[in-house]
Amino acid sequence: WELGRVYIDSAATGFKGNVHVIIPPGQGAVGERTACMRCFYPVQPADDAGAAACTLPGHARTREHCILKGEEMFIRERGAVEDYTAEDLVEIAELARRTSVESPYLDEQTFTAPEVENVVKNKLPAIITVNAVVASILSHEVLKALHRIYERDIGPLLDPPYLEYSARYGIFTPMGIEPDEGCPVCGTGAGVGTLTVTTPTVGGLLEALSGMGIAADGALVTRALDGTVVSRPGGGGDGTPLADLGVSDAERIRVTYREDGERRSVVLEVAVEEDR
């Protein structure tokens, strides 16, 4: 947004995917202004709610993840097989149960062979479909934006600027997201305050925020330039040097928090004044 460049992005998680277009002011050759990234995604979750469609990092978070990780363990032990037998499906179900026990996000789950068969036989078509559909839409939007730069109109850009796709139901859902006039990045009241930090660590920064009356423990702190997370809600303060996270003197951060039940966001310039 600060660079004045059109941003077109997409993502796929599980059986869902989305494409969104963000157009900053001054890009008349491409289209009208849209909401900025902060308006689109005001608060990041404290922890990922799901795993990526094509990978299984970390602990399982859903029953489906348990089955897929169970299959992954089965293949490591037995090797890939062309078709699963009834005994194989029962064994994968047991491995999925063990996976659920190890996960901090789930209670112990039990699985049936038919449920396992449904997941392991249908996962690849669904994953391929999500990625193919989302990538196709993304490519079209990029081509339309590039042609407009050279004064060739091959079609309107995505409007509304956010489109969600559900592979499970085959449904496209467009969402209109208007610019938030109270947004600290693109709103009419956007401005930059100063945050004086005497101890240049994450804990010191959160302490300085608390001194401003901000509920720092529940705040999301990111670098304003690229969105790098400095501190997540509920993460608490620690001794990690701010410099290790790319936050130095005169660096701008964005702080998103809740006050009186309402979401608030502020951009602050960090002023490091270490105690002597």
C-alpha positions as CSV (number, residue, x, y, z in Angstrom):
1,W,0.0,0.0,0.0
2,E,2.8,2.4,0.9
3,L,4.6,1.6,-2.4
4,G,1.4,2.5,-4.4
5,R,1.4,-0.9,-6.2
6,V,-1.6,-3.1,-7.1
7,Y,-1.6,-6.2,-5.0
8,I,-3.3,-9.4,-6.3
9,D,-3.1,-12.5,-4.2
10,S,-4.7,-15.8,-3.5
11,A,-4.6,-18.7,-1.0
12,A,-5.9,-22.2,-0.5
13,T,-6.6,-23.9,2.8
14,G,-8.3,-27.3,3.1
15,F,-11.2,-27.3,0.7
16,K,-11.4,-23.5,0.4
17,G,-9.6,-20.9,-1.5
18,N,-9.8,-17.2,-2.1
19,V,-8.5,-14.4,-4.5
20,H,-8.4,-10.7,-3.6
21,V,-7.4,-7.5,-5.4
22,I,-6.1,-4.5,-3.5
23,I,-5.7,-1.2,-5.4
24,P,-4.1,1.8,-3.7
25,P,-4.9,5.4,-4.7
26,G,-3.2,6.8,-7.8
27,Q,-3.6,3.7,-9.9
28,G,-6.3,5.0,-12.2
29,A,-4.9,3.1,-15.2
30,V,-5.8,-0.1,-13.4
31,G,-9.0,0.7,-11.5
32,E,-10.6,2.5,-8.6
33,R,-9.2,2.3,-5.1
34,T,-10.2,-0.7,-2.9
35,A,-9.8,-1.4,0.8
36,C,-6.2,-1.8,1.9
37,M,-4.7,-5.0,3.3
38,R,-5.4,-3.8,6.9
39,C,-9.1,-3.3,6.0
40,F,-9.2,-6.8,4.5
41,Y,-7.4,-8.6,7.4
42,P,-7.6,-6.4,10.5
43,V,-6.6,-9.0,13.1
44,Q,-4.5,-12.2,12.5
45,P,-5.4,-15.2,14.6
46,A,-3.2,-16.0,17.6
47,D,-2.7,-19.5,16.1
48,D,-3.3,-21.1,12.7
49,A,-6.8,-22.6,12.5
50,G,-5.9,-25.2,9.9
51,A,-3.1,-26.7,7.8
52,A,-2.3,-25.9,4.3
53,A,-4.1,-27.9,1.6
54,C,-0.9,-29.6,0.3
55,T,1.1,-30.0,3.5
56,L,0.6,-31.3,7.0
57,P,2.9,-29.2,9.3
58,G,2.9,-29.5,13.0
59,H,0.0,-31.1,15.0
60,A,-3.3,-32.1,13.5
61,R,-6.2,-29.7,14.1
62,T,-9.2,-31.5,12.5
63,R,-10.3,-35.2,12.1
64,E,-9.4,-35.0,8.4
65,H,-5.8,-33.8,9.4
66,C,-5.6,-36.8,11.7
67,I,-6.5,-39.3,8.9
68,L,-4.1,-37.7,6.5
69,K,-1.2,-37.8,9.0
70,G,-2.1,-41.4,9.8
71,E,-1.9,-42.2,6.1
72,E,1.5,-40.4,6.0
73,M,2.8,-42.6,8.9
74,F,1.4,-45.7,7.2
75,I,3.3,-45.0,4.0
76,R,6.5,-44.3,5.9
77,E,6.3,-47.7,7.6
78,R,4.9,-49.8,4.8
79,G,5.7,-47.9,1.6
80,A,3.2,-46.6,-0.9
81,V,0.5,-49.0,-2.1
82,E,-1.7,-48.9,-5.2
83,D,-4.9,-49.7,-3.3
84,Y,-5.7,-50.0,0.4
85,T,-7.1,-53.2,1.7
86,A,-9.7,-53.3,4.5
87,E,-6.9,-54.2,7.0
88,D,-4.9,-51.2,5.8
89,L,-7.8,-48.8,6.4
90,V,-8.2,-50.2,9.9
91,E,-4.5,-49.6,10.6
92,I,-4.6,-46.1,9.2
93,A,-7.6,-45.4,11.5
94,E,-5.6,-46.5,14.5
95,L,-2.7,-44.3,13.4
96,A,-5.1,-41.4,13.1
97,R,-6.4,-42.1,16.6
98,R,-2.8,-41.9,17.9
99,T,-2.3,-38.6,16.0
100,S,-5.4,-37.1,17.7
101,V,-4.0,-38.2,21.2
102,E,-0.7,-36.4,20.4
103,S,-2.4,-33.2,19.2
104,P,-2.9,-30.4,21.8
105,Y,-5.8,-29.1,19.7
106,L,-8.0,-32.2,19.9
107,D,-9.4,-34.7,22.4
108,E,-8.9,-38.4,21.6
109,Q,-10.8,-39.3,18.4
110,T,-11.9,-42.6,17.0
111,F,-12.2,-43.4,13.3
112,T,-13.9,-46.0,11.1
113,A,-12.5,-47.6,8.0
114,P,-15.3,-46.1,5.8
115,E,-14.4,-42.6,7.0
116,V,-10.7,-43.2,6.4
117,E,-11.4,-44.5,2.9
118,N,-13.5,-41.5,2.0
119,V,-10.7,-39.1,3.0
120,V,-7.7,-40.9,1.6
121,K,-9.4,-41.6,-1.8
122,N,-10.9,-38.1,-2.3
123,K,-8.1,-35.8,-1.0
124,L,-6.0,-35.4,-4.1
125,P,-8.9,-34.4,-6.5
126,A,-10.1,-31.9,-4.0
127,I,-6.7,-30.4,-3.4
128,I,-5.9,-30.2,-7.1
129,T,-9.3,-28.6,-7.8
130,V,-8.9,-25.9,-5.2
131,N,-5.4,-24.9,-6.3
132,A,-6.2,-25.1,-10.1
133,V,-9.4,-23.0,-9.8
134,V,-7.8,-20.4,-7.5
135,A,-4.6,-20.1,-9.6
136,S,-6.7,-19.7,-12.8
137,I,-8.7,-16.8,-11.3
138,L,-5.5,-15.2,-10.0
139,S,-3.8,-15.4,-13.4
140,H,-6.7,-13.8,-15.1
141,E,-6.7,-10.9,-12.7
142,V,-3.0,-10.3,-13.1
143,L,-3.3,-10.4,-16.9
144,K,-6.2,-7.9,-16.8
145,A,-4.2,-5.5,-14.6
146,L,-1.1,-5.7,-16.8
147,H,-3.1,-5.0,-19.9
148,R,-4.7,-1.9,-18.4
149,I,-1.3,-0.5,-17.6
150,Y,-0.7,-0.5,-21.3
151,E,-4.1,1.0,-22.0
152,R,-5.7,-2.3,-23.2
153,D,-8.9,-3.3,-21.5
154,I,-9.6,-7.0,-21.7
155,G,-12.2,-7.0,-18.9
156,P,-13.0,-5.6,-15.5
157,L,-11.0,-6.4,-12.4
158,L,-12.5,-8.5,-9.7
159,D,-15.5,-6.7,-8.3
160,P,-16.3,-7.2,-5.4
161,P,-12.5,-7.4,-4.8
162,Y,-12.7,-10.6,-2.7
163,L,-13.8,-14.0,-4.0
164,E,-14.0,-17.2,-2.0
165,Y,-14.3,-20.6,-3.5
166,S,-15.5,-23.8,-1.8
167,A,-14.4,-27.0,-3.5
168,R,-16.6,-29.0,-1.1
169,Y,-19.8,-27.4,-2.5
170,G,-18.5,-25.9,-5.8
171,I,-19.7,-22.5,-4.7
172,F,-18.1,-19.0,-5.4
173,T,-18.9,-16.3,-2.9
174,P,-18.0,-12.7,-3.7
175,M,-17.6,-10.3,-0.8
176,G,-17.7,-6.6,-0.9
177,I,-15.2,-5.1,1.5
178,E,-15.3,-1.3,1.7
179,P,-12.4,0.9,2.9
180,D,-12.6,1.6,6.6
181,E,-12.4,5.3,7.1
182,G,-11.0,4.7,10.6
183,C,-8.2,2.5,9.2
184,P,-4.7,3.8,10.4
185,V,-3.3,3.0,6.9
186,C,-5.8,4.2,4.4
187,G,-8.5,6.0,6.4
188,T,-9.1,9.7,6.7
189,G,-7.7,9.7,10.2
190,A,-4.6,7.8,9.4
191,G,-1.6,9.1,11.3
192,V,1.6,8.1,13.1
193,G,2.2,8.4,16.8
194,T,5.5,7.7,18.7
195,L,6.2,4.8,21.0
196,T,9.2,5.4,23.3
197,V,10.9,2.0,24.2
198,T,13.6,2.0,26.9
199,T,14.3,-1.7,26.7
200,P,14.7,-2.8,23.0
201,T,13.1,-6.3,23.4
202,V,9.6,-7.6,22.7
203,G,8.8,-7.5,26.4
204,G,10.1,-3.9,26.6
205,L,7.9,-2.9,23.6
206,L,4.8,-4.5,25.2
207,E,5.6,-2.7,28.5
208,A,5.7,0.6,26.6
209,L,2.4,-0.1,25.0
210,S,0.9,-0.9,28.4
211,G,2.2,2.5,29.5
212,M,0.1,4.1,26.7
213,G,-3.0,2.4,28.1
214,I,-3.1,-0.4,25.4
215,A,-4.0,-3.9,26.5
216,A,-0.6,-5.2,25.2
217,D,-1.1,-8.9,26.1
218,G,-4.1,-9.1,23.7
219,A,-2.5,-7.0,21.0
220,L,-1.2,-8.0,17.6
221,V,2.0,-6.1,16.8
222,T,3.5,-6.1,13.3
223,R,6.0,-4.2,11.2
224,A,4.1,-1.6,9.2
225,L,6.2,-2.1,6.1
226,D,5.8,-5.9,5.5
227,G,3.5,-7.2,8.2
228,T,6.2,-9.3,10.0
229,V,4.7,-10.4,13.3
230,V,6.5,-9.0,16.3
231,S,4.0,-10.2,19.0
232,R,0.8,-12.2,18.8
233,P,-2.2,-11.8,21.1
234,G,-1.6,-13.8,24.2
235,G,2.0,-14.3,23.4
236,G,3.3,-12.4,26.3
237,G,6.6,-10.5,26.6
238,D,10.0,-12.0,26.2
239,G,13.6,-11.0,25.8
240,T,13.8,-11.3,22.1
241,P,15.7,-8.3,20.8
242,L,13.5,-6.1,18.5
243,A,16.4,-5.9,16.1
244,D,16.2,-9.6,15.5
245,L,12.6,-9.0,14.2
246,G,13.6,-6.1,12.0
247,V,12.3,-3.4,14.4
248,S,14.9,-0.7,15.0
249,D,14.8,3.0,15.9
250,A,12.4,5.0,13.7
251,E,10.7,1.7,12.5
252,R,7.0,1.9,12.2
253,I,4.8,-0.8,13.7
254,R,1.1,-1.4,13.6
255,V,-0.7,-2.3,16.9
256,T,-4.2,-3.9,16.6
257,Y,-6.1,-4.4,19.9
258,R,-9.5,-4.4,21.5
259,E,-10.8,-1.7,23.8
260,D,-14.3,-1.7,25.3
261,G,-15.2,-4.5,23.0
262,E,-14.2,-2.7,19.8
263,R,-11.3,-3.3,17.5
264,R,-8.8,-0.5,17.4
265,S,-5.6,-0.1,15.3
266,V,-2.8,2.4,15.5
267,V,0.5,3.0,13.6
268,L,3.4,4.0,15.9
269,E,7.0,5.0,15.2
270,V,9.4,3.3,17.6
271,A,11.8,5.6,19.4
272,V,14.5,3.6,21.2
273,E,15.9,5.4,24.2
274,E,17.8,2.8,26.2
275,D,18.2,3.2,30.0
276,R,21.7,4.1,31.0
